[in-house]
């Protein structure tokens, strides 16, 4: 029995929603994963008369495909889709049976109109919270378009293949055998990458906005909603809706919500924004911001389009700070990683380092210690900066070594990471540690480098704002992690966004 009683009870309710018959075609061997996979597919068959199981030979063993009778849908699971991927399995069963995916009609039409043969494979770990979004998006595309297929591959079940492809970060998606994308990517982003996006003219020809929000994270969503509630013409431009929240594992400090996951929270933000008359321009990267002779802001996009607005709210957030040492860029996704939850399982039984001794770094080291062989924590300062309770937990672990006063100078490797070099700041001696993975956890850097406008920032590039969210440029406001706010928290960013929107509205009625 693979499913516990609670999950089985939930699954039985979902299986009652199946609309048509499903054939599970299983390719199994004599190994434990194969035996567990057969047990799972047999359990599914026993729970619904609409599900049948038959043996076959697929590209990978163990694996199984989800099909309609006499019709291959192109959805395959190589490995057992439990953990975070259990939802992917449930949705695949429902959608293959005939239940429509929760995608708007415009997106469905775009997917159905894609021409050509697209065979996707996504390598995942079952503990990765970003992987299901990619798996589910590609499964939806496979259901809707006969020219698209998708296989989820559990990296722990196919270690040799993952290693042969140099996969050291998940999710890693391949298209027709070639690397396609690393990290989380939404359905909209995938479709945009393999089909033609909107033209520059489609943006340039739009009427000017009263408020144009740049950035689709918590601050941006809050700004857009508060602006739209004032009845003024509002637009929002987002490189990816949700921003860095999409990469957050668990949120437990958003008051009134005891616990949620980042992608789920981001989806709720987007749905709330869609409830209002807001012009949403997702998957569009801002390139520059300027004022024209009439005093109107002009936002130039990467595709050449130009949007005009009377006021602008910058909420472009922040990203993971990098060390800047030799080897970091060269070995990204080849041993250098930024998400211990996603990529930790790929380093099972190996030696790794964590750069950073704050809360993020120490939490990462604690999580990794349960997976890897040894963890070395490198902190530049003379003491760790994490909360005392985290430090106590860290020091109790037998396979963790902490090195304070350590200045990282290089991440070494050949094809993949093979070590890290640092200077002991107390003695001045250079030290080297042999290892196979480095997790960088040293804070955030604001996304302001694209701005050529002469807005006032502090020494690390954060936009300086007053209590109304105003910047040094009249009509230009900012909110969230891109500003000099002393604390980077979701709840604070959302308050900043509301404040900036109200500030922008006040500016408009006074000018």
Secondary structure, 3 states (H helix, E strand, C coil): CCCCHHHHHHHHHHHCCCCCCEEEEEECCCCHHHHHHHHHHHHHHHHCCCEEEEECCCCCCCEEEEEECCEEEEEEEECCCCHHHHHHHHHHHHHHHCCCCCCCHHHHHHHHCCCCCEEEEEEECCCCCCHHHHHHHHHHHHHHCCCEEEEEEECCCCHHHHHHCCCCCCCEEEECCEEEEECCCCHHHHHHHHCCCCCHHHHHCCCCEEEEEECCCHHHHHHHHHHHCCCCCEEEEECCCCHHHHHCCEECCCCCCCCEEHHHHHHHHHHHHHCCCEEEEECCCEEEEEECCCCCEEEEECCCCEEEEEEEEECCCEEECCCCCECCCCCECCCEECCHHHHHHHHCCCEEEEECCCHHHHHHHHHHHCCCCEEEEEECCCCCCCCHHHHHHHHCCCCEEEEECEEEEEEEECCCEEEEEEEECCCCCEEEEECCEEEECCCEEECCCCCCCCCCECCCCCECCCCCCECCCCCEEECHHHECCCCCCHHHHHHHHHHHHHHHHHHHHHC
